[in-house]
Amino acid sequence: MRMAALNMHPAGSPRFVDDYLGYLLGQANHALFKDFEAVVRAAGLGSLEWRVLATLSGQAPMPVGQLAHEVLSQQPTVTKLLQRLSAQGWVHLSDDPQDQRRTLVAITATGLDKVQPLMAQAREHEAQTLAGLSAADIQQLKNQLRRLARPG
């Protein structure tokens, strides 16, 4: 972090947002995704479509509600998106055999063909963005973020 670059209040203390974890995480997310977003758009996807397809990649069929939670969106929004993605042949929707009230979603081969090149580009972009950190620092950062994201 750029502790020396913190903006100071007249009293000499850092501004709240410069030392608030939620804000810093948001800023880091923006810094990581802002350039890559153009790659996603050039591939004909929106950011939510990208998150859905990337989340479903390498994943067994999952309930729509769980997917919505994982992609940080509301279930009705994801449900509408999944209907469009299904019509494009990128995902497959099916009834959950354990609970007919739930719908399971899985990525199709066509969806994988769409998202796999982007995932490779995302890894390259991540590596470029984190180039100033050691491999150990990157692993520690990711481990800490995983712990923070899954409290309990």
C-alpha positions in Angstrom: 0.0 0.0 0.0 1.0 3.6 -0.5 0.9 4.7 3.1 3.1 7.7 2.4 0.6 8.9 -0.2 -2.3 9.1 2.3 -4.1 12.4 2.1 -4.0 14.1 5.4 -6.7 16.1 7.2 -5.6 19.5 8.5 -5.2 17.8 11.8 -2.6 15.6 10.3 -4.5 12.3 10.4 -5.4 10.3 7.2 -8.8 10.8 5.7 -11.3 8.1 6.7 -11.5 6.6 3.2 -7.8 6.4 2.9 -7.6 3.9 5.8 -11.0 2.2 5.6 -10.7 -1.4 4.5 -14.0 -1.5 2.5 -12.9 1.6 0.5 -9.4 0.2 -0.1 -10.8 -3.1 -1.3 -13.1 -1.3 -3.6 -10.3 0.8 -5.0 -8.1 -2.2 -5.4 -10.9 -4.0 -7.3 -11.4 -1.0 -9.5 -7.7 -0.8 -10.3 -7.5 -4.5 -11.1 -10.7 -4.5 -13.3 -10.7 -1.1 -15.0 -8.3 -2.0 -17.8 -9.5 -5.6 -18.1 -13.1 -4.4 -18.5 -12.3 -3.2 -22.0 -11.2 -6.7 -22.9 -14.5 -8.1 -21.6 -16.5 -5.6 -23.6 -14.4 -6.3 -26.7 -15.4 -10.0 -26.3 -19.1 -8.9 -26.4 -19.7 -9.5 -22.7 -20.8 -7.2 -19.8 -19.1 -7.5 -16.5 -21.9 -9.6 -14.9 -22.0 -12.0 -17.9 -18.2 -12.3 -17.5 -18.5 -13.0 -13.8 -21.3 -15.6 -14.3 -19.4 -17.5 -17.1 -16.1 -17.4 -15.2 -17.8 -18.6 -12.0 -19.5 -21.5 -13.8 -16.3 -22.6 -15.5 -14.9 -25.7 -13.9 -18.0 -25.9 -11.7 -20.6 -28.6 -11.3 -24.2 -27.4 -11.9 -25.1 -25.0 -9.1 -28.3 -23.4 -7.9 -29.1 -20.0 -9.3 -29.3 -18.5 -5.8 -25.8 -19.7 -5.0 -24.5 -18.3 -8.3 -26.1 -14.9 -7.7 -24.4 -14.8 -4.3 -21.0 -15.7 -5.8 -21.2 -13.1 -8.6 -22.3 -10.4 -6.1 -25.7 -9.8 -7.7 -29.4 -10.1 -6.9 -31.1 -13.4 -7.9 -33.8 -11.8 -10.1 -31.1 -10.0 -12.1 -29.1 -13.2 -12.5 -32.2 -15.2 -13.4 -32.9 -12.8 -16.3 -29.3 -12.8 -17.4 -29.3 -16.7 -17.3 -32.3 -16.8 -19.6 -30.5 -14.7 -22.2 -27.3 -16.7 -21.8 -29.3 -19.9 -22.2 -30.9 -18.6 -25.4 -27.4 -18.0 -26.7 -26.4 -21.5 -25.8 -23.8 -20.5 -23.2 -25.5 -22.0 -20.2 -27.9 -24.8 -19.5 -30.7 -24.6 -17.0 -32.3 -27.6 -15.4 -34.6 -28.5 -12.5 -32.8 -29.6 -9.4 -33.6 -33.3 -8.9 -33.3 -32.9 -5.1 -35.6 -29.8 -5.0 -38.0 -29.0 -7.9 -38.3 -25.5 -6.7 -34.7 -24.8 -7.5 -33.0 -24.3 -10.9 -29.5 -25.5 -11.5 -27.2 -23.8 -14.0 -24.2 -25.2 -15.8 -21.9 -23.7 -18.4 -22.0 -25.3 -21.9 -19.1 -26.1 -24.2 -20.1 -23.0 -26.2 -20.0 -20.9 -23.0 -16.6 -22.4 -22.1 -15.3 -21.5 -25.6 -16.4 -18.0 -25.0 -15.0 -17.5 -21.5 -11.7 -19.6 -21.5 -9.7 -17.1 -23.6 -10.9 -14.3 -21.3 -9.8 -16.3 -18.2 -6.4 -16.7 -19.7 -6.2 -12.9 -20.4 -7.5 -12.2 -16.9 -4.6 -14.2 -15.4 -2.1 -12.3 -17.6 -3.6 -9.0 -16.6 -3.5 -10.0 -12.9 0.1 -11.0 -13.2 1.0 -7.6 -14.8 -1.0 -5.7 -12.2 0.7 -7.6 -9.3 4.2 -7.6 -10.9 5.6 -5.4 -8.1 4.7 -8.1 -5.4 6.6 -11.3 -4.7 4.9 -14.6 -5.3 4.8 -15.1 -1.5 3.2 -11.7 -1.0 0.6 -12.4 -3.7 -0.3 -15.8 -2.1 -0.5 -14.2 1.3 -2.8 -11.4 0.0 -5.1 -13.9 -1.7 -5.2 -16.1 1.4 -6.1 -13.2 3.6 -8.8 -12.1 1.1 -10.3 -15.6 1.1 -10.4 -15.6 4.9 -12.0 -12.2 4.9 -14.6 -13.2 2.2 -15.6 -16.3 4.2 -15.9 -15.3 7.8 -17.0 -17.8 10.4 
